[in-house]
Amino acid sequence: MERYATPRLVGIFDHHAAVSVRGAGMTRILACSDIHNNVNAVRQLRAREGNDYDALIVAGDLGSDAADEIFEVFQTFRCPVLYVFGNWDHGLQHNKNYGEGCHHVHLSPFRVGDLSVVGETIDGIDPHWEAMRPQIEAADQADILAAKKAFSAQQRAKLSAIVEAEGSERTIVVSHYRLTKTQSFLPGVPLFLFGHIHRFEDSVFRSQRFVNVSALDNKVMVAPRGLKRIKRSDYRLMNDGSYVVITHDRDNGFSIEPRRFDPDLSNWDRIDGLVDRSAVELDGFQSRPPLRSVLPRVTRGKEPEAHQHAKREQENGTKDRGNPRIASQAPPDERVGDRCLDHD
């Protein structure tokens, strides 16, 4: 039995292409990134969106620990799942099969209606790089740097050739980090999708459009509304993630619609500037706080004393001292992969 409803099939996909049944020239794509192992965030997305997309694009940072479960949920959209890896995906194999309809588009174009989607992955475990690693690591440091630079240039040349063959004017290029100098090696590409920087962005530079589709995982701290004194055990995490819906037709080009989870905070006070990663995360469908004696509501506009005290403790370094659980749950450094040399 499937865990999620699948109202109707809108995309017929094989290993190389998806044919939209929406109508000639019309394509609809769901795009997201920066999931960070948060399967709950993917389930929230699944609950919000129906099966009326021709493809689902993931611009990296699925998370090395939960990729299998994440792809399992994504496959219930019954359309191709096209992805690249990001800096949270160092443990994932480039050539692993995550199931029917899942396609790693790193240097591997996939056609969706009138469009072609291709990507660049510089993270994860690349078999081509791994085959060269023993010989490279045995060389001098200068030789290692030269080999990395040469490998990166080779990958870029392949990407450029693929885009030219597919037709740059109909190609979407996906990466985790925003690509630069695209006019020199990817001229004519109308749309670039990326993530990594956790905020929606939609900008045009020299006739090329760059859209940041992140972040599906965006935890915010909340506490039950109306408590005069708040214990640490009262804090909860809610996910206020975001993603993008892309529509394309031959006459009007691309339309970009950002969407947010926008959780129900009617029973909660949002606490800005404070995140306790050991707090219990709500599953996205809970809007009522746990039962507790609620005192008169705190005056609006004035931060509760308990919130102020918690912030002071965190600023002074006393709140999380000696708590390895919190330290261990901190996300990895937002850094690029070890082969990224020219992503300024």
JOMOWO-V72152 format. One line per field, one symbol per residue. phi: phi as a letter, one per 30 degrees, with the letter a starting at -180 (. if undefined). Layout:
phi = ???
This chain:
phi = .ddbdbeadcbcbbdbabcdcdkeicbbbcbaahchiddeddddddddcdcbbdabccciidjddbeedddddedddhbeccbbcbddcdccdecdcckeicbdcdhbdbcbidcbcbbbccciccddddddeeddddddedddddddddddddddddddddddddjedcccccbdcddbhdddbbdiddbccabiddadabbbbhiccbbdccbdcbdbdbbedjddbcdddddbccccdbabcccbbddcicccbdbbdhddcdcbcdcdibbcddddcddjccccdddadcdeddedjcdeedddddddddddicdcdicdddddcdddedbdddcdcbcd
